[in-house]
Amino acid sequence: MTEADSTATQANPSVVLSWLDSANAEACEFPLANLPYGVFSPAGERPRCGVAIGDAVLDCQALASIGLLGQLDASVFAKPTWNAFMAEGTNAWQALRARLTELLGADSVNRARIEPHLYDRRAVELHLPIRVAEYTDFYAGRHHATNVGTMFRGAENALPPNWLHMPIGYNGRASSVVVSGTSVRRPWGQLKSPDQPLPAFMPSRRFDLELEMGAIVGKASERPVTVDEADAMIFGYVLLNDWSARDIQAWEYQPLGPFQAKATATTISPWIVTSAALAPFRVPTPAREVELLPHLRDTSPMLYDIDLEVGLAPSAQASTTITRTNYRELYYSAAQQLVQHASSGCPMRIGDLLGSGTISGPARHQRGSLLELSWGGKEPLTLDSGEQRSFLEDGDTLTLHGRAQGNIEGRKVVIGFGECAGTLLPALTDPFGG
């Protein structure tokens, strides 16, 4: 039994099966133990809040309107985001999860009333699950930071002096966050290579992915918060691809850091896997080389054992898995990132999205970006199709997957996130053409 298995058994003493057979399949990513939240629309209808169960989506607005969700008002779920529900607070979060577990459990007496409000998950359109209030991206993976620093500054100066003392990040653009399945267009920007006397405005030639996870803030704050308070503020998690134009970034980032290189798009998965669903898979952060200041110190295991992978599929070609890693490789948890963010008194809002930063492991096949996998373009990857990649080519489709899994009372449980996918479109011929 793994550490995650043991923790899972303690945190979730009973595993309940669903009357929906597809939710009980061994490899199902959306069993009763998961119940992730998303926003969906059946054909020709408006978006509303739903929960994934097995191969279906359950309409939460419909359940509330017929009185099956207790005191929760149907108007909360009629909105095309989960922000209004998050604002109801922790008691509502717990009550909804408990009620859905009861309604969808094998012993439910409400099956006949629920079945008309289930939709085939493959036949509905999925939307952004939240209204993103603000977006901040961190740099919390030590292996990634070490790899990138080694490439550009040498191994002896790989980590910035502050890196082992606090999670560092930059404020991104909430307006550029898109849901899985949205195509992304190669950006234009100012580029300057060392052998060019002047910069040029042209399409990015070193466009990249970043394998990350995003934490969604479900409670607001107006003051600094403790690590435990921050942990309780996190509603759930999504997969996140922070598309990055490395050549634009190299020219613009000094002295203030990433700007347009990161503003093209950030793709997130459509399903919010709640902190409650992930609780059985908690694991500690890595051993600290430098003791953190008291306000940032770990109080309990606050990372999760989540297997992550990325597939790259060239146009009309099969996908190649280019990396496999795990969320537990982060150096700083989402709670510590949130503590750092709020430490100055910065207000945090419901719907704030915190990107983890690229999640890489110690081995080459565990690196979470093409910048690392190809070592700055010097060691191109060979795909299953025979094509090589140093950076992304037009038509490439990137698909991120994440799964927490373990045995609970002798039964394998998988908690999945669905896909986080996007296809790279060619740059505009004339970016100012209207």
Rosetta blueprint (number, residue, H / E / L):
1 M L
2 T L
3 E H
4 A H
5 D H
6 S H
7 T H
8 A H
9 T H
10 Q H
11 A H
12 N L
13 P L
14 S L
15 V L
16 V L
17 L L
18 S E
19 W L
20 L L
21 D H
22 S H
23 A H
24 N H
25 A L
26 E L
27 A L
28 C L
29 E L
30 F L
31 P L
32 L L
33 A L
34 N L
35 L L
36 P L
37 Y E
38 G E
39 V E
40 F E
41 S E
42 P L
43 A L
44 G L
45 E L
46 R L
47 P L
48 R E
49 C E
50 G E
51 V E
52 A E
53 I E
54 G L
55 D L
56 A E
57 V E
58 L E
59 D E
60 C H
61 Q H
62 A H
63 L H
64 A H
65 S H
66 I L
67 G L
68 L L
69 L L
70 G L
71 Q L
72 L L
73 D L
74 A H
75 S H
76 V H
77 F H
78 A H
79 K L
80 P L
81 T L
82 W L
83 N H
84 A H
85 F H
86 M H
87 A L
88 E L
89 G L
90 T H
91 N H
92 A H
93 W H
94 Q H
95 A H
96 L H
97 R H
98 A H
99 R H
100 L H
101 T H
102 E H
103 L H
104 L H
105 G E
106 A L
107 D L
108 S L
109 V L
110 N L
111 R H
112 A H
113 R H
114 I H
115 E H
116 P H
117 H H
118 L E
119 Y E
120 D E
121 R H
122 R H
123 A H
124 V L
125 E E
126 L E
127 H E
128 L L
129 P L
130 I L
131 R L
132 V L
133 A L
134 E L
135 Y E
136 T E
137 D E
138 F E
139 Y L
140 A L
141 G E
142 R H
143 H H
144 H H
145 A H
146 T H
147 N H
148 V H
149 G H
150 T H
151 M H
152 F H
153 R H
154 G L
155 A H
156 E H
157 N H
158 A L
159 L L
160 P L
161 P L
162 N L
163 W L
164 L L
165 H L
166 M L
167 P L
168 I L
169 G E
170 Y E
171 N E
172 G L
173 R L
174 A H
175 S H
176 S H
177 V E
178 V E
179 V E
180 S L
181 G L
182 T L
183 S L
184 V E
185 R E
186 R L
187 P L
188 W E
189 G E
190 Q E
191 L E
192 K L
193 S L
194 P L
195 D L
196 Q L
197 P L
198 L L
199 P L
200 A E
201 F E
202 M E
203 P E
204 S L
205 R L
206 R L
207 F E
208 D E
209 L L
210 E L
211 L E
212 E E
213 M E
214 G E
215 A E
216 I E
217 V E
218 G L
219 K L
220 A L
221 S E
222 E L
223 R L
224 P L
225 V L
226 T L
227 V H
228 D H
229 E H
230 A H
231 D H
232 A H
233 M H
234 I E
235 F E
236 G E
237 Y E
238 V E
239 L E
240 L E
241 N E
242 D E
243 W L
244 S E
245 A E
246 R H
247 D H
248 I H
249 Q H
250 A H
251 W H
252 E H
253 Y L
254 Q L
255 P L
256 L L
257 G L
258 P L
259 F L
260 Q H
261 A H
262 K H
263 A L
264 T L
265 A L
266 T E
267 T E
268 I E
269 S L
270 P L
271 W L
272 I E
273 V E
274 T E
275 S H
276 A H
277 A H
278 L H
279 A H
280 P H
281 F H
282 R E
283 V E
284 P L
285 T L
286 P L
287 A L
288 R L
289 E L
290 V L
291 E L
292 L L
293 L L
294 P H
295 H H
296 L H
297 R L
298 D L
299 T L
300 S L
301 P L
302 M L
303 L E
304 Y E
305 D L
306 I L
307 D E
308 L E
309 E E
310 V E
311 G E
312 L E
313 A E
314 P L
315 S L
316 A L
317 Q L
318 A L
319 S L
320 T E
321 T E
322 I E
323 T E
324 R E
325 T E
326 N E
327 Y H
328 R H
329 E H
330 L E
331 Y L
332 Y L
333 S L
334 A H
335 A H
336 Q H
337 Q H
338 L H
339 V H
340 Q H
341 H H
342 A H
343 S L
344 S L
345 G L
346 C L
347 P L
348 M E
349 R L
350 I L
351 G L
352 D L
353 L E
354 L E
355 G E
356 S L
357 G L
358 T L
359 I L
360 S L
361 G L
362 P L
363 A L
364 R H
365 H H
366 Q H
367 R L
368 G L
369 S L
370 L H
371 L H
372 E H
373 L H
374 S L
375 W L
376 G L
377 G L
378 K L
379 E L
380 P L
381 L E
382 T E
383 L L
384 D L
385 S L
386 G L
387 E L
388 Q E
389 R E
390 S L
391 F L
392 L L
393 E L
394 D L
395 G L
396 D L
397 T E
398 L E
399 T E
400 L E
401 H E
402 G E
403 R E
404 A E
405 Q E
406 G E
407 N E
408 I E
409 E L
410 G L
411 R E
412 K E
413 V E
414 V E
415 I E
416 G E
417 F L
418 G L
419 E L
420 C E
421 A E
422 G E
423 T E
424 L E
425 L E
426 P L
427 A L
428 L L
429 T L
430 D L
431 P L
432 F L
433 G L
434 G L
